[in-house]
Amino acid sequence: MLFGSVKSVVKVEGMMCEHCVAHVREALSKLPGVKSIDISLQDKTATVKSKKPLDANQVKALIEEAGYKFEGLENL
């Protein structure tokens, strides 16, 4: 884990291929303080390491703007 970072898991429905993964990665990279994004197509999740916990409403808006369904957010 990166020093001073928070890990969040975003559940995303609708990702079918690597092109979808790229769209979701691009959307989540717009969030302030993001350090890294690891997306699992199989698990339908995006694990984000950031400087502070993610705001669910902000994440939901970006995911839906990219054309996918936001299924939840867990700040670990």
C-alpha contacts under 8 A as a table, 3 or more apart, distances in Angstrom:
res1	aa1	res2	aa2	distance
1	M	5	S	7.29
2	L	5	S	5.62
2	L	49	K	7.83
4	G	51	K	6.46
5	S	35	K	7.96
5	S	49	K	6.00
5	S	50	S	5.28
5	S	51	K	4.79
5	S	52	K	6.66
6	V	49	K	5.47
6	V	50	S	5.32
6	V	51	K	6.03
6	V	52	K	5.69
6	V	53	P	5.90
6	V	75	N	7.32
6	V	76	L	6.87
7	K	47	T	6.84
7	K	48	V	5.71
7	K	49	K	4.58
7	K	50	S	6.62
7	K	53	P	7.51
7	K	75	N	6.15
7	K	76	L	5.40
8	S	47	T	5.66
8	S	48	V	5.15
8	S	49	K	6.40
8	S	50	S	7.95
8	S	53	P	7.00
8	S	54	L	6.95
8	S	73	L	6.92
8	S	74	E	5.52
8	S	75	N	4.25
8	S	76	L	5.60
9	V	45	T	6.47
9	V	46	A	5.70
9	V	47	T	4.51
9	V	48	V	6.30
9	V	73	L	5.70
9	V	74	E	5.17
9	V	75	N	6.48
9	V	76	L	7.62
10	V	45	T	5.44
10	V	46	A	5.05
10	V	47	T	6.33
10	V	48	V	7.67
10	V	70	F	7.72
10	V	71	E	7.48
10	V	72	G	5.87
10	V	73	L	4.52
10	V	74	E	6.54
11	K	44	K	5.99
11	K	45	T	4.56
11	K	46	A	6.57
11	K	70	F	6.29
11	K	71	E	4.93
11	K	72	G	5.15
11	K	73	L	6.28
12	V	15	M	7.09
12	V	44	K	5.43
12	V	45	T	5.70
12	V	46	A	7.37
12	V	63	I	7.64
12	V	68	Y	6.72
12	V	69	K	5.73
12	V	70	F	5.03
12	V	71	E	5.50
12	V	72	G	7.51
13	E	44	K	6.28
13	E	68	Y	6.12
13	E	69	K	4.94
13	E	70	F	6.46
13	E	71	E	6.52
14	G	68	Y	5.42
14	G	69	K	6.34
15	M	20	C	5.17
15	M	21	V	6.54
15	M	41	L	6.55
15	M	44	K	6.85
15	M	68	Y	7.14
16	M	20	C	6.21
16	M	41	L	7.09
17	C	20	C	5.30
17	C	21	V	6.52
17	C	41	L	7.19
18	E	21	V	4.82
18	E	22	A	6.23
18	E	41	L	7.79
19	H	22	A	5.13
19	H	23	H	6.45
20	C	23	H	5.07
20	C	24	V	6.28
21	V	24	V	5.21
21	V	25	R	6.05
21	V	39	I	6.69
21	V	41	L	6.99
22	A	25	R	5.05
22	A	26	E	6.06
23	H	26	E	5.13
23	H	27	A	6.19
23	H	66	A	6.51
24	V	27	A	5.04
24	V	28	L	6.15
24	V	63	I	6.62
24	V	66	A	6.75
25	R	28	L	5.25
25	R	29	S	6.02
25	R	37	I	6.72
25	R	39	I	7.46
26	E	29	S	5.18
26	E	30	K	6.94
27	A	30	K	5.70
27	A	31	L	7.86
27	A	62	L	5.65
27	A	63	I	6.43
27	A	66	A	6.43
28	L	31	L	5.65
28	L	37	I	7.78
28	L	59	V	7.09
28	L	62	L	6.82
28	L	63	I	7.44
29	S	32	P	7.85
29	S	34	V	6.38
29	S	37	I	7.69
30	K	34	V	7.99
31	L	34	V	6.12
31	L	58	Q	7.91
31	L	59	V	7.68
33	G	50	S	5.23
33	G	51	K	5.03
33	G	52	K	6.99
34	V	37	I	7.68
34	V	48	V	7.00
34	V	49	K	6.07
34	V	50	S	4.17
34	V	51	K	6.51
35	K	48	V	7.53
35	K	49	K	5.42
35	K	50	S	5.05
35	K	51	K	7.21
36	S	48	V	5.79
36	S	49	K	5.19
36	S	50	S	7.02
37	I	46	A	6.59
37	I	47	T	5.70
37	I	48	V	4.57
37	I	49	K	6.49
38	D	46	A	5.64
38	D	47	T	5.08
38	D	48	V	6.48
39	I	44	K	7.62
39	I	45	T	5.86
39	I	46	A	4.23
39	I	47	T	6.18
40	S	43	D	5.30
40	S	44	K	5.68
40	S	45	T	5.38
40	S	46	A	6.26
41	L	44	K	4.97
41	L	45	T	6.91
50	S	53	P	6.96
50	S	54	L	7.66
53	P	75	N	6.02
54	L	58	Q	7.79
54	L	59	V	7.20
54	L	75	N	6.99
55	D	58	Q	5.38
55	D	59	V	6.26
56	A	59	V	5.09
56	A	60	K	5.93
56	A	72	G	7.60
56	A	73	L	6.16
57	N	60	K	5.07
57	N	61	A	6.18
58	Q	61	A	5.25
58	Q	62	L	6.40
59	V	62	L	5.25
59	V	63	I	6.13
59	V	70	F	7.94
60	K	63	I	5.21
60	K	64	E	6.04
60	K	70	F	5.42
61	A	64	E	5.29
61	A	65	E	5.93
62	L	65	E	5.02
62	L	66	A	6.24
63	I	66	A	5.18
63	I	67	G	6.60
63	I	68	Y	5.59
63	I	69	K	6.60
63	I	70	F	6.03
64	E	67	G	4.98
64	E	68	Y	5.05
64	E	69	K	5.76
64	E	70	F	6.57
65	E	68	Y	7.47
